[in-house]
Amino acid sequence: MPERTCIACRQVKSKREMVRIVRTVNEGVQIDEIGKKSGRGAYLCKLKKCWNEGLKGNRLEHVLRTSLTQEDKQRLEEYKEKL
């Protein structure tokens, strides 16, 4: 089973236990629920505290090597509220 590291808490977990955020060429930053989209990705645990930490500052932007648009931030915040 592939393992990934959360960019917020730095814990290593199974890929299926994490949420992948991907920078795509045409669609900007997206939440990749199935983990199959092509593009540069980052992983966060399915915990609200990890999402708060990951979205704070520019940590996610640094990992994805891009700038988040206001729409990207709003989409990620909406997903975080569903956790």
PyMOL Python script that loads the backbone (N, CA, C, O; Angstrom):
from pymol import cmd

cmd.read_pdbstr("""\
ATOM      1  N   MET A   1       0.850  -1.188   0.000  1.00  0.00           N
ATOM      2  CA  MET A   1       0.000   0.000   0.000  1.00  0.00           C
ATOM      3  C   MET A   1       0.891   1.246   0.000  1.00  0.00           C
ATOM      4  O   MET A   1       1.736   1.391   0.883  1.00  0.00           O
ATOM      5  N   PRO A   2       0.721   2.134  -0.961  1.00  0.00           N
ATOM      6  CA  PRO A   2       1.522   3.356  -1.008  1.00  0.00           C
ATOM      7  C   PRO A   2       1.263   4.250   0.204  1.00  0.00           C
ATOM      8  O   PRO A   2       0.137   4.336   0.693  1.00  0.00           O
ATOM      9  N   GLU A   3       2.309   4.909   0.678  1.00  0.00           N
ATOM     10  CA  GLU A   3       2.188   5.813   1.812  1.00  0.00           C
ATOM     11  C   GLU A   3       2.560   7.228   1.375  1.00  0.00           C
ATOM     12  O   GLU A   3       3.384   7.422   0.481  1.00  0.00           O
ATOM     13  N   ARG A   4       1.940   8.201   2.019  1.00  0.00           N
ATOM     14  CA  ARG A   4       2.203   9.608   1.734  1.00  0.00           C
ATOM     15  C   ARG A   4       2.346  10.362   3.052  1.00  0.00           C
ATOM     16  O   ARG A   4       1.931   9.878   4.105  1.00  0.00           O
ATOM     17  N   THR A   5       2.939  11.555   2.979  1.00  0.00           N
ATOM     18  CA  THR A   5       3.163  12.389   4.162  1.00  0.00           C
ATOM     19  C   THR A   5       2.250  13.601   4.111  1.00  0.00           C
ATOM     20  O   THR A   5       2.163  14.284   3.090  1.00  0.00           O
ATOM     21  N   CYS A   6       1.574  13.862   5.214  1.00  0.00           N
ATOM     22  CA  CYS A   6       0.714  15.038   5.336  1.00  0.00           C
ATOM     23  C   CYS A   6       1.600  16.283   5.406  1.00  0.00           C
ATOM     24  O   CYS A   6       2.578  16.305   6.154  1.00  0.00           O
ATOM     25  N   ILE A   7       1.265  17.312   4.636  1.00  0.00           N
ATOM     26  CA  ILE A   7       2.082  18.522   4.628  1.00  0.00           C
ATOM     27  C   ILE A   7       1.896  19.344   5.898  1.00  0.00           C
ATOM     28  O   ILE A   7       2.679  20.259   6.154  1.00  0.00           O
ATOM     29  N   ALA A   8       0.881  19.039   6.695  1.00  0.00           N
ATOM     30  CA  ALA A   8       0.627  19.795   7.921  1.00  0.00           C
ATOM     31  C   ALA A   8       1.245  19.124   9.145  1.00  0.00           C
ATOM     32  O   ALA A   8       2.063  19.735   9.832  1.00  0.00           O
ATOM     33  N   CYS A   9       0.870  17.890   9.426  1.00  0.00           N
ATOM     34  CA  CYS A   9       1.333  17.214  10.643  1.00  0.00           C
ATOM     35  C   CYS A   9       2.557  16.334  10.420  1.00  0.00           C
ATOM     36  O   CYS A   9       3.157  15.853  11.381  1.00  0.00           O
ATOM     37  N   ARG A  10       2.935  16.119   9.150  1.00  0.00           N
ATOM     38  CA  ARG A  10       4.105  15.334   8.762  1.00  0.00           C
ATOM     39  C   ARG A  10       3.991  13.851   9.112  1.00  0.00           C
ATOM     40  O   ARG A  10       5.004  13.151   9.128  1.00  0.00           O
ATOM     41  N   GLN A  11       2.795  13.358   9.392  1.00  0.00           N
ATOM     42  CA  GLN A  11       2.600  11.934   9.650  1.00  0.00           C
ATOM     43  C   GLN A  11       2.528  11.186   8.324  1.00  0.00           C
ATOM     44  O   GLN A  11       1.974  11.680   7.343  1.00  0.00           O
ATOM     45  N   VAL A  12       3.093   9.997   8.316  1.00  0.00           N
ATOM     46  CA  VAL A  12       3.047   9.138   7.141  1.00  0.00           C
ATOM     47  C   VAL A  12       1.880   8.181   7.308  1.00  0.00           C
ATOM     48  O   VAL A  12       1.791   7.459   8.302  1.00  0.00           O
ATOM     49  N   LYS A  13       0.987   8.181   6.330  1.00  0.00           N
ATOM     50  CA  LYS A  13      -0.200   7.330   6.370  1.00  0.00           C
ATOM     51  C   LYS A  13      -0.413   6.715   4.996  1.00  0.00           C
ATOM     52  O   LYS A  13       0.228   7.087   4.013  1.00  0.00           O
ATOM     53  N   SER A  14      -1.332   5.767   4.961  1.00  0.00           N
ATOM     54  CA  SER A  14      -1.720   5.161   3.698  1.00  0.00           C
ATOM     55  C   SER A  14      -2.315   6.232   2.780  1.00  0.00           C
ATOM     56  O   SER A  14      -3.007   7.141   3.238  1.00  0.00           O
ATOM     57  N   LYS A  15      -2.039   6.111   1.501  1.00  0.00           N
ATOM     58  CA  LYS A  15      -2.547   7.073   0.519  1.00  0.00           C
ATOM     59  C   LYS A  15      -4.065   7.200   0.590  1.00  0.00           C
ATOM     60  O   LYS A  15      -4.612   8.281   0.372  1.00  0.00           O
ATOM     61  N   ARG A  16      -4.740   6.103   0.892  1.00  0.00           N
ATOM     62  CA  ARG A  16      -6.210   6.114   0.938  1.00  0.00           C
ATOM     63  C   ARG A  16      -6.764   6.838   2.158  1.00  0.00           C
ATOM     64  O   ARG A  16      -7.939   7.202   2.176  1.00  0.00           O
ATOM     65  N   GLU A  17      -5.943   7.050   3.169  1.00  0.00           N
ATOM     66  CA  GLU A  17      -6.366   7.755   4.381  1.00  0.00           C
ATOM     67  C   GLU A  17      -6.200   9.263   4.256  1.00  0.00           C
ATOM     68  O   GLU A  17      -6.541  10.003   5.179  1.00  0.00           O
ATOM     69  N   MET A  18      -5.681   9.724   3.129  1.00  0.00           N
ATOM     70  CA  MET A  18      -5.364  11.131   2.953  1.00  0.00           C
ATOM     71  C   MET A  18      -6.176  11.719   1.794  1.00  0.00           C
ATOM     72  O   MET A  18      -6.765  10.990   0.994  1.00  0.00           O
ATOM     73  N   VAL A  19      -6.193  13.040   1.725  1.00  0.00           N
ATOM     74  CA  VAL A  19      -6.859  13.751   0.636  1.00  0.00           C
ATOM     75  C   VAL A  19      -5.766  14.399  -0.204  1.00  0.00           C
ATOM     76  O   VAL A  19      -4.889  15.081   0.325  1.00  0.00           O
ATOM     77  N   ARG A  20      -5.822  14.184  -1.504  1.00  0.00           N
ATOM     78  CA  ARG A  20      -4.822  14.751  -2.410  1.00  0.00           C
ATOM     79  C   ARG A  20      -5.342  16.052  -3.001  1.00  0.00           C
ATOM     80  O   ARG A  20      -6.477  16.135  -3.469  1.00  0.00           O
ATOM     81  N   ILE A  21      -4.486  17.058  -2.967  1.00  0.00           N
ATOM     82  CA  ILE A  21      -4.773  18.329  -3.609  1.00  0.00           C
ATOM     83  C   ILE A  21      -3.794  18.425  -4.767  1.00  0.00           C
ATOM     84  O   ILE A  21      -2.591  18.236  -4.584  1.00  0.00           O
ATOM     85  N   VAL A  22      -4.295  18.714  -5.943  1.00  0.00           N
ATOM     86  CA  VAL A  22      -3.460  18.669  -7.143  1.00  0.00           C
ATOM     87  C   VAL A  22      -3.526  19.982  -7.905  1.00  0.00           C
ATOM     88  O   VAL A  22      -4.581  20.607  -8.011  1.00  0.00           O
ATOM     89  N   ARG A  23      -2.378  20.386  -8.434  1.00  0.00           N
ATOM     90  CA  ARG A  23      -2.307  21.547  -9.323  1.00  0.00           C
ATOM     91  C   ARG A  23      -2.366  21.016 -10.740  1.00  0.00           C
ATOM     92  O   ARG A  23      -1.460  20.314 -11.189  1.00  0.00           O
ATOM     93  N   THR A  24      -3.438  21.356 -11.444  1.00  0.00           N
ATOM     94  CA  THR A  24      -3.605  20.895 -12.819  1.00  0.00           C
ATOM     95  C   THR A  24      -3.225  22.017 -13.786  1.00  0.00           C
ATOM     96  O   THR A  24      -3.131  23.183 -13.401  1.00  0.00           O
ATOM     97  N   VAL A  25      -3.015  21.653 -15.011  1.00  0.00           N
ATOM     98  CA  VAL A  25      -2.610  22.625 -16.022  1.00  0.00           C
ATOM     99  C   VAL A  25      -3.759  23.562 -16.365  1.00  0.00           C
ATOM    100  O   VAL A  25      -3.566  24.776 -16.441  1.00  0.00           O
ATOM    101  N   ASN A  26      -4.946  23.015 -16.572  1.00  0.00           N
ATOM    102  CA  ASN A  26      -6.074  23.816 -17.055  1.00  0.00           C
ATOM    103  C   ASN A  26      -7.073  24.231 -15.986  1.00  0.00           C
ATOM    104  O   ASN A  26      -7.727  25.264 -16.124  1.00  0.00           O
ATOM    105  N   GLU A  27      -7.202  23.447 -14.926  1.00  0.00           N
ATOM    106  CA  GLU A  27      -8.269  23.675 -13.950  1.00  0.00           C
ATOM    107  C   GLU A  27      -7.798  24.317 -12.650  1.00  0.00           C
ATOM    108  O   GLU A  27      -8.606  24.490 -11.737  1.00  0.00           O
ATOM    109  N   GLY A  28      -6.540  24.671 -12.535  1.00  0.00           N
ATOM    110  CA  GLY A  28      -6.034  25.268 -11.303  1.00  0.00           C
ATOM    111  C   GLY A  28      -5.853  24.216 -10.222  1.00  0.00           C
ATOM    112  O   GLY A  28      -5.547  23.061 -10.521  1.00  0.00           O
ATOM    113  N   VAL A  29      -6.037  24.605  -8.977  1.00  0.00           N
ATOM    114  CA  VAL A  29      -5.872  23.691  -7.847  1.00  0.00           C
ATOM    115  C   VAL A  29      -7.207  23.006  -7.570  1.00  0.00           C
ATOM    116  O   VAL A  29      -8.233  23.666  -7.405  1.00  0.00           O
ATOM    117  N   GLN A  30      -7.182  21.684  -7.522  1.00  0.00           N
ATOM    118  CA  GLN A  30      -8.395  20.879  -7.343  1.00  0.00           C
ATOM    119  C   GLN A  30      -8.187  19.861  -6.227  1.00  0.00           C
ATOM    120  O   GLN A  30      -7.055  19.497  -5.909  1.00  0.00           O
ATOM    121  N   ILE A  31      -9.278  19.411  -5.641  1.00  0.00           N
ATOM    122  CA  ILE A  31      -9.247  18.294  -4.703  1.00  0.00           C
ATOM    123  C   ILE A  31      -9.428  17.035  -5.528  1.00  0.00           C
ATOM    124  O   ILE A  31     -10.406  16.890  -6.262  1.00  0.00           O
ATOM    125  N   ASP A  32      -8.480  16.133  -5.399  1.00  0.00           N
ATOM    126  CA  ASP A  32      -8.468  14.907  -6.186  1.00  0.00           C
ATOM    127  C   ASP A  32      -8.954  13.759  -5.307  1.00  0.00           C
ATOM    128  O   ASP A  32      -8.155  13.099  -4.642  1.00  0.00           O
ATOM    129  N   GLU A  33     -10.245  13.525  -5.306  1.00  0.00           N
ATOM    130  CA  GLU A  33     -10.865  12.523  -4.431  1.00  0.00           C
ATOM    131  C   GLU A  33     -10.392  11.104  -4.739  1.00  0.00           C
ATOM    132  O   GLU A  33     -10.240  10.290  -3.828  1.00  0.00           O
ATOM    133  N   ILE A  34     -10.160  10.803  -6.016  1.00  0.00           N
ATOM    134  CA  ILE A  34      -9.769   9.437  -6.369  1.00  0.00           C
ATOM    135  C   ILE A  34      -8.259   9.260  -6.481  1.00  0.00           C
ATOM    136  O   ILE A  34      -7.777   8.131  -6.574  1.00  0.00           O
ATOM    137  N   GLY A  35      -7.500  10.368  -6.473  1.00  0.00           N
ATOM    138  CA  GLY A  35      -6.046  10.290  -6.505  1.00  0.00           C
ATOM    139  C   GLY A  35      -5.448   9.910  -7.838  1.00  0.00           C
ATOM    140  O   GLY A  35      -4.343   9.370  -7.882  1.00  0.00           O
ATOM    141  N   LYS A  36      -6.145  10.176  -8.923  1.00  0.00           N
ATOM    142  CA  LYS A  36      -5.672   9.768 -10.250  1.00  0.00           C
ATOM    143  C   LYS A  36      -5.401  10.925 -11.209  1.00  0.00           C
ATOM    144  O   LYS A  36      -4.871  10.703 -12.298  1.00  0.00           O
ATOM    145  N   LYS A  37      -5.753  12.158 -10.829  1.00  0.00           N
ATOM    146  CA  LYS A  37      -5.531  13.286 -11.741  1.00  0.00           C
ATOM    147  C   LYS A  37      -4.047  13.516 -11.923  1.00  0.00           C
ATOM    148  O   LYS A  37      -3.253  13.316 -11.004  1.00  0.00           O
ATOM    149  N   SER A  38      -3.682  13.940 -13.127  1.00  0.00           N
ATOM    150  CA  SER A  38      -2.268  14.232 -13.369  1.00  0.00           C
ATOM    151  C   SER A  38      -1.977  15.658 -12.910  1.00  0.00           C
ATOM    152  O   SER A  38      -2.820  16.550 -13.012  1.00  0.00           O
ATOM    153  N   GLY A  39      -0.790  15.842 -12.413  1.00  0.00           N
ATOM    154  CA  GLY A  39      -0.370  17.153 -11.936  1.00  0.00           C
ATOM    155  C   GLY A  39       0.400  17.022 -10.636  1.00  0.00           C
ATOM    156  O   GLY A  39       0.509  15.933 -10.074  1.00  0.00           O
ATOM    157  N   ARG A  40       0.932  18.136 -10.163  1.00  0.00           N
ATOM    158  CA  ARG A  40       1.698  18.152  -8.929  1.00  0.00           C
ATOM    159  C   ARG A  40       0.740  18.084  -7.753  1.00  0.00           C
ATOM    160  O   ARG A  40      -0.218  18.854  -7.689  1.00  0.00           O
ATOM    161  N   GLY A  41       0.986  17.174  -6.822  1.00  0.00           N
ATOM    162  CA  GLY A  41       0.055  16.954  -5.730  1.00  0.00           C
ATOM    163  C   GLY A  41       0.655  17.147  -4.352  1.00  0.00           C
ATOM    164  O   GLY A  41       1.872  17.116  -4.171  1.00  0.00           O
ATOM    165  N   ALA A  42      -0.228  17.347  -3.386  1.00  0.00           N
ATOM    166  CA  ALA A  42       0.117  17.443  -1.972  1.00  0.00           C
ATOM    167  C   ALA A  42      -0.962  16.698  -1.205  1.00  0.00           C
ATOM    168  O   ALA A  42      -2.098  16.595  -1.667  1.00  0.00           O
ATOM    169  N   TYR A  43      -0.614  16.182  -0.042  1.00  0.00           N
ATOM    170  CA  TYR A  43      -1.553  15.385   0.732  1.00  0.00           C
ATOM    171  C   TYR A  43      -1.807  16.001   2.094  1.00  0.00           C
ATOM    172  O   TYR A  43      -0.898  16.527   2.737  1.00  0.00           O
ATOM    173  N   LEU A  44      -3.071  15.925   2.524  1.00  0.00           N
ATOM    174  CA  LEU A  44      -3.476  16.348   3.856  1.00  0.00           C
ATOM    175  C   LEU A  44      -4.304  15.233   4.484  1.00  0.00           C
ATOM    176  O   LEU A  44      -5.045  14.529   3.797  1.00  0.00           O
ATOM    177  N   CYS A  45      -4.166  15.081   5.808  1.00  0.00           N
ATOM    178  CA  CYS A  45      -5.000  14.131   6.542  1.00  0.00           C
ATOM    179  C   CYS A  45      -6.458  14.576   6.443  1.00  0.00           C
ATOM    180  O   CYS A  45      -6.742  15.718   6.081  1.00  0.00           O
ATOM    181  N   LYS A  46      -7.358  13.687   6.759  1.00  0.00           N
ATOM    182  CA  LYS A  46      -8.781  14.019   6.723  1.00  0.00           C
ATOM    183  C   LYS A  46      -9.229  14.623   8.051  1.00  0.00           C
ATOM    184  O   LYS A  46     -10.346  14.378   8.505  1.00  0.00           O
ATOM    185  N   LEU A  47      -8.360  15.406   8.664  1.00  0.00           N
ATOM    186  CA  LEU A  47      -8.652  16.070   9.938  1.00  0.00           C
ATOM    187  C   LEU A  47      -8.700  17.574   9.729  1.00  0.00           C
ATOM    188  O   LEU A  47      -7.890  18.137   8.993  1.00  0.00           O
ATOM    189  N   LYS A  48      -9.662  18.220  10.387  1.00  0.00           N
ATOM    190  CA  LYS A  48      -9.813  19.660  10.226  1.00  0.00           C
ATOM    191  C   LYS A  48      -8.572  20.420  10.681  1.00  0.00           C
ATOM    192  O   LYS A  48      -8.211  21.437  10.088  1.00  0.00           O
ATOM    193  N   LYS A  49      -7.909  19.922  11.747  1.00  0.00           N
ATOM    194  CA  LYS A  49      -6.723  20.633  12.249  1.00  0.00           C
ATOM    195  C   LYS A  49      -5.589  20.609  11.216  1.00  0.00           C
ATOM    196  O   LYS A  49      -4.842  21.580  11.099  1.00  0.00           O
ATOM    197  N   CYS A  50      -5.458  19.524  10.481  1.00  0.00           N
ATOM    198  CA  CYS A  50      -4.436  19.465   9.430  1.00  0.00           C
ATOM    199  C   CYS A  50      -4.786  20.408   8.286  1.00  0.00           C
ATOM    200  O   CYS A  50      -3.902  21.053   7.720  1.00  0.00           O
ATOM    201  N   TRP A  51      -6.058  20.493   7.944  1.00  0.00           N
ATOM    202  CA  TRP A  51      -6.479  21.404   6.884  1.00  0.00           C
ATOM    203  C   TRP A  51      -6.251  22.851   7.306  1.00  0.00           C
ATOM    204  O   TRP A  51      -5.804  23.670   6.503  1.00  0.00           O
ATOM    205  N   ASN A  52      -6.556  23.171   8.569  1.00  0.00           N
ATOM    206  CA  ASN A  52      -6.305  24.532   9.051  1.00  0.00           C
ATOM    207  C   ASN A  52      -4.828  24.873   8.937  1.00  0.00           C
ATOM    208  O   ASN A  52      -4.476  25.957   8.472  1.00  0.00           O
ATOM    209  N   GLU A  53      -3.967  23.964   9.352  1.00  0.00           N
ATOM    210  CA  GLU A  53      -2.528  24.178   9.296  1.00  0.00           C
ATOM    211  C   GLU A  53      -2.023  24.224   7.851  1.00  0.00           C
ATOM    212  O   GLU A  53      -1.184  25.059   7.512  1.00  0.00           O
ATOM    213  N   GLY A  54      -2.527  23.338   7.013  1.00  0.00           N
ATOM    214  CA  GLY A  54      -2.084  23.278   5.626  1.00  0.00           C
ATOM    215  C   GLY A  54      -2.491  24.481   4.798  1.00  0.00           C
ATOM    216  O   GLY A  54      -1.766  24.890   3.891  1.00  0.00           O
ATOM    217  N   LEU A  55      -3.653  25.051   5.108  1.00  0.00           N
ATOM    218  CA  LEU A  55      -4.138  26.206   4.347  1.00  0.00           C
ATOM    219  C   LEU A  55      -3.637  27.530   4.910  1.00  0.00           C
ATOM    220  O   LEU A  55      -3.782  28.574   4.274  1.00  0.00           O
ATOM    221  N   LYS A  56      -3.049  27.487   6.099  1.00  0.00           N
ATOM    222  CA  LYS A  56      -2.541  28.697   6.736  1.00  0.00           C
ATOM    223  C   LYS A  56      -1.244  29.137   6.052  1.00  0.00           C
ATOM    224  O   LYS A  56      -0.407  28.307   5.696  1.00  0.00           O
ATOM    225  N   GLY A  57      -1.092  30.423   5.879  1.00  0.00           N
ATOM    226  CA  GLY A  57       0.131  30.932   5.260  1.00  0.00           C
ATOM    227  C   GLY A  57       0.231  30.513   3.807  1.00  0.00           C
ATOM    228  O   GLY A  57      -0.761  30.505   3.078  1.00  0.00           O
ATOM    229  N   ASN A  58       1.445  30.164   3.396  1.00  0.00           N
ATOM    230  CA  ASN A  58       1.630  29.779   1.992  1.00  0.00           C
ATOM    231  C   ASN A  58       2.222  28.374   1.873  1.00  0.00           C
ATOM    232  O   ASN A  58       2.884  28.066   0.882  1.00  0.00           O
ATOM    233  N   ARG A  59       1.994  27.534   2.855  1.00  0.00           N
ATOM    234  CA  ARG A  59       2.549  26.179   2.846  1.00  0.00           C
ATOM    235  C   ARG A  59       2.094  25.390   1.619  1.00  0.00           C
ATOM    236  O   ARG A  59       2.914  24.789   0.924  1.00  0.00           O
ATOM    237  N   LEU A  60       0.796  25.393   1.356  1.00  0.00           N
ATOM    238  CA  LEU A  60       0.267  24.651   0.208  1.00  0.00           C
ATOM    239  C   LEU A  60       0.790  25.232  -1.105  1.00  0.00           C
ATOM    240  O   LEU A  60       1.137  24.489  -2.023  1.00  0.00           O
ATOM    241  N   GLU A  61       0.845  26.540  -1.190  1.00  0.00           N
ATOM    242  CA  GLU A  61       1.374  27.188  -2.397  1.00  0.00           C
ATOM    243  C   GLU A  61       2.825  26.791  -2.633  1.00  0.00           C
ATOM    244  O   GLU A  61       3.231  26.557  -3.770  1.00  0.00           O
ATOM    245  N   HIS A  62       3.600  26.717  -1.564  1.00  0.00           N
ATOM    246  CA  HIS A  62       5.006  26.337  -1.681  1.00  0.00           C
ATOM    247  C   HIS A  62       5.144  24.900  -2.191  1.00  0.00           C
ATOM    248  O   HIS A  62       5.949  24.624  -3.080  1.00  0.00           O
ATOM    249  N   VAL A  63       4.356  23.996  -1.621  1.00  0.00           N
ATOM    250  CA  VAL A  63       4.433  22.583  -2.008  1.00  0.00           C
ATOM    251  C   VAL A  63       3.971  22.384  -3.450  1.00  0.00           C
ATOM    252  O   VAL A  63       4.581  21.618  -4.196  1.00  0.00           O
ATOM    253  N   LEU A  64       2.906  23.063  -3.841  1.00  0.00           N
ATOM    254  CA  LEU A  64       2.379  22.921  -5.196  1.00  0.00           C
ATOM    255  C   LEU A  64       3.108  23.795  -6.214  1.00  0.00           C
ATOM    256  O   LEU A  64       2.883  23.670  -7.418  1.00  0.00           O
ATOM    257  N   ARG A  65       3.975  24.674  -5.732  1.00  0.00           N
ATOM    258  CA  ARG A  65       4.736  25.578  -6.593  1.00  0.00           C
ATOM    259  C   ARG A  65       3.835  26.439  -7.476  1.00  0.00           C
ATOM    260  O   ARG A  65       4.036  26.547  -8.686  1.00  0.00           O
ATOM    261  N   THR A  66       2.844  27.042  -6.840  1.00  0.00           N
ATOM    262  CA  THR A  66       1.904  27.904  -7.547  1.00  0.00           C
ATOM    263  C   THR A  66       1.308  28.899  -6.564  1.00  0.00           C
ATOM    264  O   THR A  66       1.515  28.783  -5.356  1.00  0.00           O
ATOM    265  N   SER A  67       0.580  29.862  -7.069  1.00  0.00           N
ATOM    266  CA  SER A  67      -0.177  30.793  -6.233  1.00  0.00           C
ATOM    267  C   SER A  67      -1.636  30.383  -6.282  1.00  0.00           C
ATOM    268  O   SER A  67      -2.166  30.091  -7.354  1.00  0.00           O
ATOM    269  N   LEU A  68      -2.284  30.359  -5.135  1.00  0.00           N
ATOM    270  CA  LEU A  68      -3.701  30.004  -5.086  1.00  0.00           C
ATOM    271  C   LEU A  68      -4.546  31.221  -5.421  1.00  0.00           C
ATOM    272  O   LEU A  68      -4.317  32.310  -4.896  1.00  0.00           O
ATOM    273  N   THR A  69      -5.515  31.031  -6.291  1.00  0.00           N
ATOM    274  CA  THR A  69      -6.459  32.102  -6.591  1.00  0.00           C
ATOM    275  C   THR A  69      -7.499  32.152  -5.478  1.00  0.00           C
ATOM    276  O   THR A  69      -7.574  31.248  -4.646  1.00  0.00           O
ATOM    277  N   GLN A  70      -8.285  33.198  -5.469  1.00  0.00           N
ATOM    278  CA  GLN A  70      -9.352  33.323  -4.475  1.00  0.00           C
ATOM    279  C   GLN A  70     -10.357  32.181  -4.634  1.00  0.00           C
ATOM    280  O   GLN A  70     -10.886  31.677  -3.643  1.00  0.00           O
ATOM    281  N   GLU A  71     -10.618  31.774  -5.872  1.00  0.00           N
ATOM    282  CA  GLU A  71     -11.538  30.659  -6.128  1.00  0.00           C
ATOM    283  C   GLU A  71     -10.982  29.349  -5.581  1.00  0.00           C
ATOM    284  O   GLU A  71     -11.722  28.543  -5.018  1.00  0.00           O
ATOM    285  N   ASP A  72      -9.664  29.136  -5.750  1.00  0.00           N
ATOM    286  CA  ASP A  72      -9.019  27.938  -5.217  1.00  0.00           C
ATOM    287  C   ASP A  72      -9.135  27.900  -3.696  1.00  0.00           C
ATOM    288  O   ASP A  72      -9.476  26.870  -3.114  1.00  0.00           O
ATOM    289  N   LYS A  73      -8.847  29.032  -3.061  1.00  0.00           N
ATOM    290  CA  LYS A  73      -8.926  29.103  -1.591  1.00  0.00           C
ATOM    291  C   LYS A  73     -10.342  28.829  -1.105  1.00  0.00           C
ATOM    292  O   LYS A  73     -10.541  28.110  -0.126  1.00  0.00           O
ATOM    293  N   GLN A  74     -11.326  29.405  -1.793  1.00  0.00           N
ATOM    294  CA  GLN A  74     -12.716  29.212  -1.408  1.00  0.00           C
ATOM    295  C   GLN A  74     -13.120  27.742  -1.554  1.00  0.00           C
ATOM    296  O   GLN A  74     -13.797  27.198  -0.682  1.00  0.00           O
ATOM    297  N   ARG A  75     -12.713  27.106  -2.637  1.00  0.00           N
ATOM    298  CA  ARG A  75     -13.025  25.698  -2.870  1.00  0.00           C
ATOM    299  C   ARG A  75     -12.426  24.812  -1.772  1.00  0.00           C
ATOM    300  O   ARG A  75     -13.078  23.888  -1.285  1.00  0.00           O
ATOM    301  N   LEU A  76     -11.188  25.102  -1.391  1.00  0.00           N
ATOM    302  CA  LEU A  76     -10.529  24.321  -0.344  1.00  0.00           C
ATOM    303  C   LEU A  76     -11.164  24.557   1.025  1.00  0.00           C
ATOM    304  O   LEU A  76     -11.302  23.623   1.814  1.00  0.00           O
ATOM    305  N   GLU A  77     -11.547  25.792   1.308  1.00  0.00           N
ATOM    306  CA  GLU A  77     -12.215  26.106   2.574  1.00  0.00           C
ATOM    307  C   GLU A  77     -13.572  25.411   2.664  1.00  0.00           C
ATOM    308  O   GLU A  77     -13.942  24.919   3.730  1.00  0.00           O
ATOM    309  N   GLU A  78     -14.314  25.365   1.565  1.00  0.00           N
ATOM    310  CA  GLU A  78     -15.611  24.684   1.542  1.00  0.00           C
ATOM    311  C   GLU A  78     -15.429  23.181   1.804  1.00  0.00           C
ATOM    312  O   GLU A  78     -16.215  22.576   2.533  1.00  0.00           O
ATOM    313  N   TYR A  79     -14.412  22.597   1.218  1.00  0.00           N
ATOM    314  CA  TYR A  79     -14.150  21.176   1.450  1.00  0.00           C
ATOM    315  C   TYR A  79     -13.772  20.940   2.903  1.00  0.00           C
ATOM    316  O   TYR A  79     -14.208  19.961   3.508  1.00  0.00           O
ATOM    317  N   LYS A  80     -12.965  21.828   3.465  1.00  0.00           N
ATOM    318  CA  LYS A  80     -12.547  21.709   4.866  1.00  0.00           C
ATOM    319  C   LYS A  80     -13.752  21.726   5.803  1.00  0.00           C
ATOM    320  O   LYS A  80     -13.789  20.980   6.781  1.00  0.00           O
ATOM    321  N   GLU A  81     -14.725  22.566   5.509  1.00  0.00           N
ATOM    322  CA  GLU A  81     -15.918  22.665   6.364  1.00  0.00           C
ATOM    323  C   GLU A  81     -16.754  21.388   6.331  1.00  0.00           C
ATOM    324  O   GLU A  81     -17.519  21.131   7.261  1.00  0.00           O
ATOM    325  N   LYS A  82     -16.623  20.589   5.284  1.00  0.00           N
ATOM    326  CA  LYS A  82     -17.376  19.331   5.178  1.00  0.00           C
ATOM    327  C   LYS A  82     -16.752  18.226   6.022  1.00  0.00           C
ATOM    328  O   LYS A  82     -17.403  17.211   6.273  1.00  0.00           O
ATOM    329  N   LEU A  83     -15.508  18.396   6.467  1.00  0.00           N
ATOM    330  CA  LEU A  83     -14.827  17.361   7.248  1.00  0.00           C
ATOM    331  C   LEU A  83     -15.396  17.252   8.642  1.00  0.00           C
ATOM    332  O   LEU A  83     -14.938  16.429   9.434  1.00  0.00           O
TER     333      LEU A  83
END
""", "prot")
cmd.dss("prot")
cmd.show_as("cartoon", "prot")
cmd.util.cbc("prot")
cmd.orient("prot")
